[in-house]
Amino acid sequence: MAYYIYRVFPFGRLEKVTQFDAFPDASAEAKRLRAAADRPADCKHKVIFAESEWQAEDLLSQVRAGDTGVVGDE
């Protein structure tokens, strides 16, 4: 398994940037990319741990359920 870094654009467009075997390296690179002046304004950089590029893209494409709020907060 590897740590993949992707650029995530609006409308679900994904662009693989690179991959690493260790999280500290992937995290440092993602932070560097996020701080770069030439970063496209409409993208986010995401680090994802997956078995393959296909699985990484599948996980990044899934819609996550929203927070239901505090129980009893009706």
N, C-alpha and C positions, 0 to 999 in steps of 0.2 A: 504494500500500500504506500501511497505517496501523498504529499501535500501539493495541491495544485493551486495556482494563482490565476484568477480569471478577471477580466474586465467585464462588468455587467452593465449593459446599456438598457435604455428604456425599450419596452415591448419585448423583453426577454432575449435580446441578442447577446450572445456570449462570445468572448474572444479569449482563448487561452494565452497566457503570457509566458508562464514557465512552470516548472515543478521542482520539488525538493524532497529529499528523503527524511529530513529532520525539521521539526516545527520551528525551532529558533531561527533557522536560516530562512524559512518561508515567511515567518512573521517579520523579520527585519527587512526583507525585500518588499513585502506588502506595504510596510510603513514608509519605505523609501519611495515607492511608486505613488502612494497617496500624497506625499509631500512635494512631488515633482511639479515644477512650474509648467511643464509641457503636457500635463495630464488633461485628457479631454474633459470638458466641464460636465458632460452629461453621463459620466460613467462612475461606477464604484469598483473598487478592487476588493475581491473576496478571496479568502483562503479556505479551501475545502479539502478534507481528508477522505480519500476514496481509493478503491481498488484499481480504477482505470479512468481514462478521460471520459468515457461514455457514462460511467456511474457519477462522476463529478458533475457533468453537465445535466444529468437527470436530477440529481439532488438540488442543484442550483435552480432548476426550472420548476420545481414543485412549489405549489402555493401553500404557504403555512397558515394554519388556523390562527385567528386573532385571539387576543387575550379576552377571556370571558369576564374579567373584572373581579371584584371582591365578592365572595359569596355572602348573600344577605344584604347586598347593596342595591336592593330594588327600590 
